[in-house]
Amino acid sequence: MAEIKVPELAESITEGTIAQWLKQPGEQVEKGEYIVELETDKVNVEVISEEAGVIQELKAEEGDTVEVGQVIAIVEAGDAASSGDSGESNTSAEPKKEDSKEEAPKEEVQKEPSDTVEETSDSQKKERTIASPAARKLAREKGIDLSQVSAADPMGRVRKQDVESHSSKPVQQEQKQESKPAAKKEPEKKKDTKPVIREKMSRRRQTIANRLVEVQQTAAMLTTFNEIDMTKVMDLRKRKKDQFFETNDVRLGFMSFFTKAVVAALKKYPYVNAEIDGDEVVLKQYYDVGVAVSTEDGLVVPIVRDCDRKSFAEIEGEIVELAKKAKNKKLQLSDLQGGSFTITNGGVFGSLLSTPILNGPQVGILGMHTIQLRPVAIDAEKMENRPMMYIALSYDHRIIDGKEAVSFLAMVKNLLENPEDLLLQG
C-alpha cells in the first residue's frame, strides 16, 4: 500500500488546490501515471503515482486545499481484477453480518468496529477512520476529530451527514471550544435579491487579487506617461518582415523592439531594474524581462531571460513559445520565477491608456497600448496623421525618483522612434 502525497512544488509555494482527479477509486494506475492535477498560485502541476496498483481511497475532493506533504490518495498494490474479487468476497460476507445483527443485542453492533480495527492511540484512530472526502473536508473546516463521530453506515464509513449531526450537538461544541480556539468566523455573504451566478474564484485568481492588493499597500506606486510615433518602426517592420520570417522562421513583431529598447534604458537607469530587500536596494546585473500573457485562468508573466544577449529573432521566438505554453497550461515554475522588469501589452485588446500595476517585487513595469492614427504637429505649419501609441511606466517611488522614471520612458520613446539606433545598440 502506498500513500500519494503532495510533492514539493517550489520554494515559495506550500499548498495547492485539487483541480481535477484523473483517477477514481477502484481504477488501475501504473507507476509514473498521472492521477491528479493540482492548481497552485502560478501553474497547474500533475502528480504521479510512485507505485502501480489500484486507487483505494481519495482523501481530498476537487476544490480542496492541500498542503505539501499531505496524503491525498491511497494506492494498493495489485490490479483492478483482484481488487474486484476481494470486493465480491466482502459483499458475500455482508449478509452474515446482517444476520448476526438481527440475532444479537444492540451492543453487538457497537463492538463490530473493534473486530476490524485494533486498539490504537487516538491519532492512529483518526488516521484509520474511514470517511468520504466530503466528510473529511467538513470535519477539517469545523475542527472535528473524525474518530469521535458516530457513523450511521453499518460498515462504519463516516459521511457528511454524520459530521453535520455531530457538530450540531451542544456537548461536542463545548468540547471543541475547550480543545482548540474557535475558528475565525467568516463574514456573512450578501443575500441575493435578484438572479445571480456565483462562481468560486480559482486559486490563481485569488493569488492575483491578493498580490495586486499587496503591491498597492506596500509600494509607493506612481505612473508616468509618454507617446511614441510608431511610423519608423512600422516602416522598418513592413520592409523586413518577409525576409525576417524566411531567415528565422518567426514573425517580426513589436515586442522585440520594445524589449530591446527597455534593456537599453535599464542599463542607463539601473534603479528601474532593481528591487527592495529590507533596508537594501538590490541592483540587478541581468535583464530577465517578464512578458504578461492573458490566459483563461488569468494573467501570467513568463520570463524571457538574458534579453541583452538575445537577438530580435531569439526574443520573438521565445515569446511565441512561452505564449503557447501559457495557453496550453504547460508552463513550468521555472518559466515564471525571477524576472527584473515586466512589459504588458493592453493594446492587443484595444486599450488606449492604462496604469499597469507593479509585478512585485519588481519596481518597474511598462504598459504598451493600441496604435491609433492621430494628428501630429510636424512643425509650426504642418500637421500629419501618424500611428501613435501611448506608453506608461509604473514605478516604485521609494527608490525611483520622478526625473529618473521620466528619463527612462523618454529614452524608450527615442529609441523606438529611431529604430536604427536601437539596432546599433544590439
Disulfide bonds with the S-S distance in Angstrom:
none
